Amino acid sequence: MHITTSSGLRRSSVTMVAAGLIAVSVLSGCSSKAVQSPSSDGGALTTLTPAGTGEVDKVTWNVFQGEPQTVDPYHAADYTPNMINSNMCESLLQQTPDFQIKPGLASSFSNPDPLTWVYTLRDDVTFWDGSPMTADDVAYSLKQNLTDKTSFYNYLYANVASVAKTGAHQVTVKLSKPDYLFNDELASTAGVVVEQKFHEQAGKKFGTPGTGLMCTGPYKFTKWTQGQSITATRYDGYWNKDLKPKVKEIDFTFLTDDNAITSGLLAGQIDGTYNVPTSGAAQLKSSSAGKYYVGAAPLETTLVVANPKGALANAEVRKALQLAIDWKGIGATVYGGLGTPSKLQTPPSVYGFAKDELDKLAGTVTSDGTAQLDKAKALLANVPAEVKNKEISLVVPAQAETQQLGVSIKDSADKIGLKFKLNVVPATGYSNYLYDPATRGSTDLLYTQFWPGIPNPLDWLATTAVTGGTFNQSGYNGIDTLFAQARGTKDPGERAKVVAQAEKKLYDEMNPMFPGVELHNDLWMNNRITGAPASFDYVYYPWAAHLGGTK
């Protein structure tokens, strides 16, 4: 849902802007100026790049993480599939480039009592085959997440008792207990809508190269040339008249090598990319061939404890390793000075309704992210030798930044006397380590760049630190009770206090995710095109519909 598994993002500012608090102009399809907001270091973060004005026959856009394994929205939760799917499949609610949650395929919703959410559906939406979107399609789609235990979003339906069509254009969700997280989650893929008929006929082939999808978005699945690209073409029957795509066809290519991406951009073989290669960033920024933008993003590069029985089963070892890691140095070297150390597991951009309480808690953490080797060694002093002598293994994907990150962490572990093994695996297969226990085996630590489904700390915790969470590989259950209490608390202030208690417990135990570095999003487009949002919304929002020609 919110996970990235390969190369680190390459950004261009030092501190994050809180996702829910960015002050931006009202989005407008006819605006000719980039929409910007101030960053805390005095620079400017771009939300929308200048609007495209001309029709374009074809755009080649590189998805930097490589070829996806599937584009089935229920079973995809990473940069590549989400970057493509966000233009094809839509949800009941929508997250906009300024991190707001607004109606999407549902024109409105209501909460008549704590256990009921009622969604009124748009009556002008069609799938790519021309069939109207019905309440049956919507109920069916939500039920997939409710009943399919292999869906990445199933855990968000833990409190859903039923989903039913309750009118020609109405679907009602009944809860088993109050859940003040569920509704907002429908702005992520937890609320995705697919055509029932197509999905049933496709079965397990849904989202595969030879079968594709059937959704309602501005671009329709056309062709998947394995090893090369996925082609999406403009859907001229798209319902949203305020977001009319100007590009007729988009080829999503799968280059992962930084030098190849940079060369392709400069030569005009690739028109644009998110996640600008660090090694080529200076050259691309200074090139007259295109423009470079930076936007806000709720992104965190961090480490996940994957093995609850291995070397990191000991809390003192976990805390010592975290103290030894020079996160500030990683932000300065690996990310070119553009990563800011986080003090809590949940980064500041996701504090949301709990900002005051979590700011207060973060203020009690005295570390600025620099390595504290003496303190780390002191923690290990009383750890039994047989525990300290256990080997800690970290797996990272084979890309420049992630390998640098891995080397830095191994160096930190070596300095405090821990046995540490760094394993580098092919980038295109790295997600198997995250999602397949057999592949992961006894691996102790996993690298990730992680994003939330929505700017809400409960969403972050639900995925990373609660039983059943998609990204809780170790099965950690230490805050289950606190999380349930917060999720069921209606008053935001009281809910925030419970969230802070949960965050303190996670920090005190340094489990199951280390605080890492928070990052910005970046983007480069050649002079032929413009319009793509620079903020990190491309995993859920139809960003490509903003693209257009500069002439």
Secondary structure, DSSP 8 states (H G I E B T S, - for coil): --EE-SS------SS---GGG-------TT--S-EEEE-TTS-EEEEE-----B-EEEEEEE-TT---S---GGG--SHHHHHHHTTT--BSEEE-TTS-EEESSEEEEEEEETTEEEEEE-SS-B-TTS-B--HHHHHHHHHHHHH-TTSTTGGGGTTEEEEEEEETTEEEEEESS--SSHHHHTTTGGGB---HHHHHHHGGGTTSTTT-----SSEEEEEEETTTEEEEEE-TT-S-TTS---EEEEEEE----HHHHHHHHHHTSS-EEES--HHHHHHHHH-TTEEEEEEEEEEEEEEEE--TTSGGGSHHHHHHHHHHS-HHHHHHHTTTT--EE-SSSS-GGG-GGGHHHHHHHHTT----SS--HHHHHHHHTTS-HHHHTS-EEEEEESSHHHHHHHHHHHHHHHHTT--EEEEEE-GGGTHHHHH-HHHHTT--EEEEEE--SSS-HHHHHHHHTSTT-TT-TT---TTHHHHHHHHT--SHHHHHHHHHHHHHHHHHHT-SB---EEEEEEEEEETTEE--B-SS-TTTS-GGGG-EE--
